[in-house]
Amino acid sequence: MFHEDKQGNLVLSPRASFALGLIGGVLVLCTLGFFILLGVVMKGGMPEGKKAAVKPSAAAPSVAAPSAAAPTAAPEPSVGEVAPVTDADHMRGELDDYEVTLVEYSDFECPFCSRFHSTMLELMDDTEYAGKVRWVYRHFPLSFHANARPAALASECAAEQGEFWSYADSLFSASSLSASALESMAEDLGLNMSKFKSCFSSDKYGSDITEDQNGGSMAGVSGTPGTIIMTNDGRKELIPGALPLEQVKGMIDAVLQ
């Protein structure tokens, strides 16, 4: 690295001089860079693109979006004014000594009505309710049941001869409600067929069937079976459809308490 010149002085070789110059230049640049960076840091900023990564702080807990409100219970079906029960109604049970009246609006072609008819027969045969419950049947033939109104009319013609309930039982258990089937059921009950046919062909009780149906609509019935529980103190409750026997009993027991 060092050598003596002709005068005996120590001098650097050209290569050593170059290396030392390069090292010195690098040190100067590093020193300048250090002071520049120090100044920037002290001013609170860093050149864009050279900022140190900042560890993100814990995110504030997010507020969960409110869940959909829980569905509220459907309101109890309201019962409107029910036409008073009279001697003209078709009734099973005690006429006077009773605590609960079940007014059923029904359709002889409705399969649910057929099922509920069996339920009502079981209920009325239960000795627990003997003398407490009476059952009133009213017509509510649905427009899309072509045979429902003729069957209702036939039942009224049978009632004229004192056989409404027997004829109604036959209608609900029949496989057909054709005109010939209606006549066959009347014959099986031993009805006066001339009188029956005359009654049926003249639509003798058509207005009574319409009156029943209009009364059911006013009471809040929109489908069949629609049965209204009525107590002597004026309370009313709608049995929603063809409920099983135990549920019907439960509703009756509740109002008898």
Secondary structure, DSSP 8 states (H G I E B T S, - for coil): -EEE-TTS-EEE-HHHHHHHHHHHHHHHHHHHHHHHHHHHHHTT---TT-------------------------------------TTSEEES-SSS-SEEEEEEE-TT-HHHHHHHHHHHHHHH-GGGTTTEEEEEEE---TT-TTHHHHHHHHHHHHTTT-HHHHHHHHHH-S--SHHHHHHHHHHTT--HHHHHHHHHTTTTHHHHHHHHHHHHHHT--SSSEEEEEETTS-EEEEESS--HHHHHHHHHHHH-
